Structures are given as structure tokens and as C-alpha cells.
Amino acid sequence: MTSYQSVIRPPYVGKTVIDYLSQKFPYHSFEEWNFLITEGRITVSGKLVASDVKLHNGEIVEYNPIPGRIKEPEVDGNYTILLETDELLFVDKPGNLPMHPAGRYRTKTLLSFLETKYPKIIPVHRLDRETSGIVVFAKSEESRKWLQKKFETREVYKEYFAIVSGDFREERTLNGYIGKDIHSAIRKKMVYSADEFFESKTCHTQFYPILFNHDKNISLVLVRPITGRIHQIRASLLYLGFPILGDKMYGSRESIFLDFVNMGMTDSLKEELGFDRQLLHAYSIRFVDERVNQMVHVHSNTFKEMELYFPNWKNYVP
């Protein structure tokens, strides 16, 4: 089984090994991490350590899992192949399916499932575990680099659907900045700002209202990201005051994410979130493949909540 490495950076500098592991990687309990330390499964810069050793900036913590010890959560493995070419594979990923091995997910990932049929498949880009829709894989390193270059030069055009809380009535364009939210207790959380800030990157997104469900007070929004930043759509919709339903990290209450990490998906959390996963869906992707002189334009299937609450969506999509 693959080992995992992480580099010690603030705010974890000075914490003990056991505190670092149990706080940053809560998929194991405090007791389980202690057991793994005593079993010699944890090293710091290549050396075995005790649980109370304090960590220094830049040190590398490595974890060698015991095979079968990590219990993988259940996933939705019902992916669909939308289009296959000689060089690329377009896959419709369901929600609740991680792209590749990470954390507790080792074998139950989209990449792992695809590798049983396509041994040399390579992800070109990624979607969050809870985001559904189109994701593209390459069949060679050359094709991966070619398409990634198109992403970087903004020659790939993507559309998403998001179901958000509230009545989203007007077309909106955000052209600002996104970067790490230093005021958040969540390490991975990003924040959108109209003004540039330290280590931020440009962020440009277009939003189009499609339909409003008055009974549920939810809106269907078409999203066209121009840049491709991490959590760009989710952070931008929170900034606009229309958080995506089911979004634990970018919802109306940030501590929902911490509650979920500590307690899992409880009935009260699901009721507060509206859904048990974020309702963001990568709907279409389009680019010119000059190698064969043709336009590639692929649409995904929709997800059940979208069809349930907005059955006439096709009549309103521009």
C-alpha cells in the first residue's frame, strides 16, 4: 500500500506528533494514531518517533498504512463513459466518488475503477469528490499535456449547474481574486474578494439564473468559469450570498464542515444543509482539437435533484 507524506507548516509547527496526526487527519481516531505510532508506522524525516515528540517547520511526516486497516467509506460507483476517442476519455462522475486515492479512499475512486479497463489512463483535471459531472482523462502523457495547456490558456470552455439557496434573479459576473482564507479554521478553505490580497490569484466567473423553485426557495444557476481556480465556483457563490445547497465548507455556517468531520452526516446536519452533498454539476465541456480539425463538445447527464425540482430546465438554458 502506498505511503503518505506531509510537510510540517504553520500552524502545526510545535505540535506533538499525535496532536498533528489526530487533528489534521481525523479519518483515524486519537487511539488509532497512537497505535500506529507504537507499531512503527509513522516516521518524521525518516526516523521513528514517540507520540509526544514536537514537530519542526519543514519536517516530513510519513505514514505507512497497515493493509486493510483503513476502512473505506461507501461511494457511488455508477459512472458513465460519455465519449471515448483515440486519445481522450470523457466520464460522467457521480457525486460521492473521489477522483483518485486520498485519505480514507484507496481503491474506491474513479481512477481506480477506470484503471481496470484503461491501465494507462491519466486525469487531465479534477472535480471535488461531491461535485458530479464531466471529467476528462487522457490515454497518453502527450495528450494530457496538450489538453492541460488548453486549460491553462483558457481555450477549454466549461459550464456547470449549481442549485443554490435563495432567489438568484440577475446575471452576475465576478472578476476579482481568490486565495486562502487565513481567517478560517478550515485549512483548505478559499475566499473570493473584489480586491487583490496576499498570494491571491485572479478569478473570473459568469452566473446566469435559470429557474427558481418558490416552494423550496432554491434556484438553478448556470455557471461559466473563465479561470479555473480551486473552489472558484463555491467561494464565489458564497460571496454573492447564494451558497450551494449541501456545501459543508462554503455554506451559511462554516462550522458545519467541522461538525461533519467530527460527527459525520447526522440528520440535523442534513436538514440544515438541504442535501447530503454539494449540488454542483459539471454539465458541458468544449474545445477545438486542431489535431483532427474538429470541435469537441460533450454534455453530461443531469442529476436527480435537478430533474426533480427543475423539470423544465431545458426550456430555459441559453
C-alpha positions in Angstrom: 0.0 0.0 0.0 1.2 3.5 -0.8 2.7 5.6 2.0 1.7 9.2 2.6 3.9 12.2 3.3 3.1 15.6 4.6 5.3 18.6 5.3 5.0 20.4 8.6 4.0 24.1 8.2 2.3 26.6 10.5 0.0 26.3 12.4 1.3 22.8 13.1 4.8 23.7 14.0 5.4 22.9 17.7 2.6 20.4 18.0 3.3 16.9 19.0 3.2 14.1 16.5 -0.1 12.6 18.0 -1.8 16.0 18.1 -0.8 16.8 14.5 -2.0 13.4 13.1 -5.3 13.4 15.0 -6.1 17.0 14.2 -5.1 17.1 10.5 -6.2 13.5 9.6 -9.3 12.7 11.6 -10.1 9.6 9.5 -8.3 7.8 12.3 -9.1 8.2 15.9 -6.7 9.5 18.5 -6.3 6.0 19.8 -5.7 4.5 16.3 -3.0 7.1 15.6 -1.3 6.2 18.9 -1.4 2.5 17.9 0.1 3.2 14.5 2.9 5.2 16.1 3.8 2.4 18.5 3.7 -0.1 15.6 6.4 2.0 13.8 4.1 3.1 11.0 4.9 6.8 11.5 8.3 8.4 10.8 9.4 12.0 11.0 12.2 12.8 8.4 12.9 9.1 8.1 13.1 8.4 11.9 10.7 6.5 14.2 9.3 8.8 16.9 7.3 8.8 20.0 3.8 10.3 20.1 4.9 13.3 22.3 7.8 14.5 20.0 7.3 18.1 18.9 7.4 18.8 15.2 9.5 21.5 13.5 8.9 23.5 10.4 9.8 21.7 7.2 9.9 18.2 8.7 8.3 15.4 6.7 5.8 13.1 8.4 5.4 9.8 6.6 2.6 7.3 7.3 2.8 3.7 6.1 -0.7 2.2 6.4 -1.4 -1.3 7.5 -3.2 -3.1 4.6 -6.9 -3.3 5.3 -6.7 -1.1 8.4 -8.3 1.9 6.8 -12.0 1.2 6.3 -13.1 2.9 3.1 -16.4 4.8 3.1 -19.1 3.7 0.6 -19.1 5.5 -2.7 -21.4 5.9 -5.8 -19.6 3.9 -8.5 -22.2 4.5 -11.2 -20.0 6.4 -13.6 -20.8 6.7 -17.3 -18.5 6.9 -20.3 -19.8 9.8 -22.3 -17.3 9.8 -25.2 -14.1 7.9 -26.0 -11.6 9.0 -28.7 -8.2 7.6 -29.6 -6.6 9.9 -27.1 -9.2 11.1 -24.6 -11.9 9.7 -22.3 -14.9 11.8 -21.1 -16.5 10.4 -18.0 -19.7 11.4 -16.2 -18.7 11.2 -12.5 -21.4 10.8 -9.9 -21.4 12.7 -6.6 -19.8 11.0 -3.7 -17.0 9.5 -5.7 -13.4 10.8 -5.3 -11.2 11.2 -8.3 -8.1 9.5 -7.1 -6.8 7.8 -3.9 -6.5 10.1 -0.9 -7.3 9.9 2.8 -9.6 7.0 3.5 -10.3 6.4 -0.1 -7.8 4.0 -1.6 -9.5 1.6 -4.1 -13.0 3.1 -4.3 -12.1 6.0 -6.6 -13.0 6.9 -10.2 -9.3 6.5 -11.3 -9.1 3.0 -9.6 -12.3 1.9 -11.3 -11.2 3.2 -14.7 -7.8 1.6 -14.4 -9.4 -1.9 -14.5 -10.3 -1.1 -18.2 -7.8 1.5 -19.1 -4.5 0.7 -17.3 -2.6 3.8 -18.6 -5.4 6.4 -18.1 -4.3 9.8 -16.7 -6.6 12.6 -15.2 -6.3 15.9 -17.1 -8.1 17.9 -14.4 -10.2 17.1 -11.4 -13.5 17.6 -9.6 -14.2 17.6 -5.9 -15.5 14.3 -4.5 -19.0 15.7 -4.1 -19.1 17.5 -7.4 -20.7 15.5 -10.2 -20.4 15.7 -14.0 -17.8 15.7 -16.8 -14.2 14.9 -16.1 -11.6 14.2 -18.8 -8.9 11.6 -18.8 -6.0 11.2 -21.3 -4.7 7.9 -22.7 -1.1 9.2 -23.0 1.1 11.7 -21.3 1.4 13.7 -24.6 -2.4 14.1 -24.7 -2.6 15.1 -21.1 0.0 17.9 -21.5 -1.7 19.0 -24.7 -5.2 19.4 -23.1 -3.8 20.8 -19.8 -2.1 23.5 -21.9 -5.5 24.4 -23.3 -7.0 24.6 -19.8 -4.1 26.9 -18.8 -4.6 29.2 -21.9 -8.4 29.3 -21.3 -9.2 27.5 -24.6 -11.4 25.0 -22.8 -15.0 26.2 -22.2 -16.9 24.7 -19.3 -20.4 25.0 -17.9 -21.7 24.0 -14.6 -25.2 23.8 -13.0 -25.5 24.8 -9.3 -28.6 24.6 -7.1 -28.3 27.4 -4.6 -30.2 28.7 -1.7 -32.4 31.8 -2.3 -33.8 33.6 -5.4 -31.0 34.1 -7.8 -32.6 36.6 -10.3 -29.9 38.6 -12.1 -27.0 37.7 -14.4 -23.8 38.3 -12.5 -20.1 38.4 -13.4 -17.4 38.3 -10.8 -13.9 39.5 -11.9 -11.8 39.6 -8.8 -9.4 37.5 -6.7 -9.3 34.2 -4.8 -6.9 32.8 -2.3 -6.6 31.0 1.1 -9.0 32.2 3.8 -6.5 32.9 6.6 -9.4 33.7 8.9 -11.0 30.3 8.6 -10.4 27.3 10.9 -10.6 25.1 7.8 -7.2 24.7 6.2 -8.4 24.2 2.6 -10.9 26.9 2.5 -10.6 29.7 -0.1 -12.2 33.1 -0.1 -13.2 35.4 -3.0 -12.6 39.1 -2.9 -13.2 42.0 -5.3 -9.8 43.4 -4.2 -6.4 41.7 -4.6 -4.8 40.3 -1.4 -1.7 38.4 -0.3 -1.0 35.4 -2.5 -4.4 35.7 -4.3 -5.0 34.8 -7.9 -7.3 36.3 -10.5 -10.8 34.8 -10.5 -13.4 35.3 -13.3 -16.8 33.7 -13.3 -20.2 34.3 -15.1 -23.5 33.3 -13.5 -26.9 33.0 -15.2 -30.2 32.5 -13.4 -32.2 29.6 -15.0 -35.2 28.8 -12.7 -36.5 29.5 -9.2 -38.4 26.9 -7.1 -40.5 29.1 -4.8 -41.7 26.2 -2.6 -38.1 25.2 -1.8 -36.6 28.7 -2.0 -33.8 27.4 -4.3 -32.5 28.5 -7.7 -30.9 26.7 -10.6 -27.9 28.7 -11.8 -25.8 28.1 -14.9 -22.1 28.9 -14.2 -19.3 29.6 -16.7 -15.9 29.7 -15.0 -13.4 31.6 -17.1 -10.5 30.9 -14.8 -10.0 27.5 -13.2 -9.1 28.1 -9.6 -9.6 25.7 -6.7 -13.1 26.1 -5.2 -13.7 29.0 -7.5 -17.5 28.5 -8.1 -18.2 27.6 -4.5 -16.4 30.5 -2.9 -17.8 32.9 -5.5 -21.4 31.9 -4.8 -20.9 32.2 -1.1 -19.6 35.8 -1.7 -22.7 36.6 -3.7 -24.9 35.3 -0.8 -26.2 32.2 -2.6 -24.3 29.2 -1.2 -24.6 25.9 -3.0 -27.1 23.5 -1.3 -25.3 20.8 0.6 -21.9 22.6 0.6 -20.4 21.9 4.0 -17.3 24.2 3.6 -18.9 27.2 1.8 -22.4 27.2 3.4 -24.0 29.8 5.5 -22.4 28.3 8.7 -18.7 27.5 8.3 -18.7 25.2 11.4 -20.9 22.8 9.6 -17.8 21.4 8.0 -16.1 20.9 11.3 -19.2 19.3 12.7 -19.3 16.9 9.8 -15.6 16.0 10.2 -16.2 15.2 13.9 -19.6 13.6 13.8 -20.3 12.5 10.2 -23.6 13.3 8.4 -26.2 13.5 11.1 -29.9 14.0 10.4 -29.7 17.5 11.8 -26.8 18.4 9.6 -28.5 17.0 6.5 -31.6 19.1 7.4 -29.6 22.2 7.8 -27.6 21.6 4.5 -30.6 20.7 2.4 -28.8 17.8 0.9 -26.1 15.4 1.9 -23.7 16.5 -0.9 -23.0 19.8 -2.6 -25.3 20.2 -5.7 -22.7 21.4 -8.2 -22.5 19.6 -11.5 -20.1 19.9 -14.4 -22.5 20.0 -17.3 -20.6 20.6 -20.5 -17.1 21.0 -21.9 -16.0 22.4 -25.3 -12.7 22.9 -27.1 -11.2 22.8 -30.6 -9.0 19.7 -31.3 -6.8 21.1 -34.0 -5.0 17.7 -34.3 -8.1 16.3 -36.0 -9.6 19.7 -37.1 -12.9 19.4 -35.2 -14.8 20.9 -32.3 -15.2 18.6 -29.3 -18.4 19.4 -27.3 -19.6 17.0 -24.7 -22.7 17.2 -22.4 -23.2 15.2 -19.3 -26.3 13.7 -17.8 -28.1 15.7 -15.2 -28.5 14.7 -11.5 -31.8 13.6 -9.9 -32.3 16.6 -7.7 -32.1 18.9 -10.7 -34.7 16.9 -12.6 -36.9 16.7 -9.6 -37.0 20.4 -8.6 -36.5 21.9 -12.1 -38.1 19.5 -14.6 -38.4 22.2 -17.3 -34.8 23.3 -17.2 -34.0 22.5 -20.8 -36.5 25.2 -22.0 -34.6 27.9 -20.2 -30.9 27.1 -20.8 -29.3 29.7 -23.1 
